Amino acid sequence: MNFNAWFETWPLDLQIACLLAPFVISLSGVFIIIVMGFRNLDVILATFPNSEYVKRQKVMWGGSSLPSRFILTSSLAAVALWPNNYIKRGELDENEVKKLPNSIKRRMIVAWWLCVIGMAWLFLLIGLLKLSGVE
C-alpha cells in the first residue's frame, strides 16, 4: 500500500490536521522571532557591543521596520545556536555570549527548532505524497 492510499483512509479531520500542522508549527516559531524582534532586540544588541558578527548584521539588516527586525533577530539566533563557530572565527566575544540572558537564548533556540521541525514535516509530507503519485 502506498502512502497516498493509506493517507486517504484517514478521517478527513486527521488529514486536514496533518496538512496544517507544519504551517502551525513553523509559523509559531516565526511569531516568537517577531515578538522577540520588538521586545528583546535592543537587549540582544546591547549584550554584544564588541562582536563583529553582530555589528555586521546590524549594519546589514538594522532598521525599525518589521521585516528588518525579523531578519536581524533571526540572524542573531545563530549566536544562540552555534556560538562556538563564531567564537573560533573571532566574530564573537566569548564573554559577551555568556552574558546573553538564558530566557532570550532559550526562546531563540525554541523558535529556530519550531521552524525547522515544521519545514521538515512539510517536506516529508510533500515528498511522501509525490512519491505516491499524487498529481
Secondary structure, DSSP 8 states (H G I E B T S, - for coil): --HHHHHHTS-HHHHHHHHHHHHHHHHHHHHHHHHHHHHTHHHHHHH-SS-HHHHHHHHHH-SSSHHHHHHHHHHHHHHHH-HHHHHHTTSS-HHHHHHS-HHHHHHHHHHHHHHHHHHHHHHHHHHHHHHTT--
